[in-house]
């Protein structure tokens, strides 16, 4: 797969203003914004591709998204993150997604979430007419929590709205307003995207995403890798340098107080070897536990280590990627969405959600060969759940294989001719995610966005020794494309402030 950026063809310089470790979306945005500000910036990535979870791989002529496929706001240049893309002149084109989601409920019914908020609420009232007033009260609180969260978590401005809702989980607020299990599920049937159940998901954070649905959800033309590569190329055009297949092995810290340099190991290609690169600042776009324990142990004290031990990571997401041929597009469109077997959304990671079916070729047909379609099956799995026990299948000892079979069995029930039209099939487990992204346990969104893990309870972008910064879903404000980009903004502002002082 030909990448759209050049990458370094010579050894890195001996000194940079900033080294960014990790080329996930947080690292890519940070690097581009730093280069835009005129800072000499090196971006290093242990994989040979950039993007992290927002990358792709190719098999048998099919291009599969490694994980992420849902990009709120970015296709609209008037939104918070869309403005950043426009300012950076990132050329990615976007396809609007409508409906946003479809929920397949345990009784065989379905509910579509349209991209228009007014229409969405009309559909809810039509489906649950006796709950009209309760729905109005609920969405009034959603709006308040959304506004409070934007001010506190994105802009750093304390406010009464946020304080009113900060200790509440999504499940607590749902139970306060509703007693109909079907309505409760419909209002949070997409909770898998948080990597945690509603009982451990912040109402504030969920409200922020829920209303952003209606500001636009998009899929990138060319797939996720096209977006990541466009960011990388734009970073290079702004003067930045990218070194792939390179692991940061140590961040050198003087006296536990000041970042001095980054030690690098390029593991393949003509630049293979070890390097020491001096830097005035380092931005870590990687797993924070790994940073504390292995990458920069001298940069953190007892208090920081205690925070890392206290915080709970999100669950991993297991995926199955299938390349099909000869399947009608409308047929696949009719089965795309979240397929639930339980009315209890808190069972999301323990079998309550069978899987999510996503068909990227509905938005970007060029990802598959002519006549082909791509299906992604996603299943968020609680680390303590035993899928073999759930199925009564004592013969399936391989947990990851068992999870993949649950997903494929569901697709086969929806598409009985699956085996006849299957060209290629590949499964990715928590171990796969951990291997390629170095996220602890394959966590899909860093730390959980639970009420007790928001705001100051979460590591800040400026955390540890002076000159060490953090971006991505392991830091503030939290997980998801939009919060990760906001973390990049905050980190770059902090880096510039340090270097300009």
Secondary structure, DSSP 4 states (H G I P E B T S, - for coil): ---SS---SSPPPSEEEEEEE--BHHHHHHHHHHHHTT--EEEE-SSSSSBTTS-EEEETTEEEESS---EESTT-TTSHHHHHHHHHT----EEE-SSSEEEE-TTS-EEEE-S-HHHHHHHHHHH-GGGHHHHHHHHHHHHHHHHHHIIIIIT----HHHHHHTT-BHHHHHHHH---HHHHHHHHTTGGGGTS-GGGSBHHHHHHHHHHGGG-EEEETT-HHHHHHHHHHHHHHTT-EEE-SEEEEEEEEETTTEEEEEEEEE-SSTT-EEEEEEEEEEEE-S-HHHIIIII-GGG--HHHHHHHHH--BPPEEEEEEEEEES--HHHHHTT-EEEES-S-GGGIIIIIEEEEEE-GGGT-GGGS-TTEEEEEEEEEE-TT--HHHHHT-TT---HHHHHHHHHHHHHHHH-TTHHHHEEEEEEE-HHHHHHHH--GGGBSSSB---GGGSGGGS--SB-SSBTEEE-STTSSS-SSHHHHHHHHHHHHHHHHHHHH-
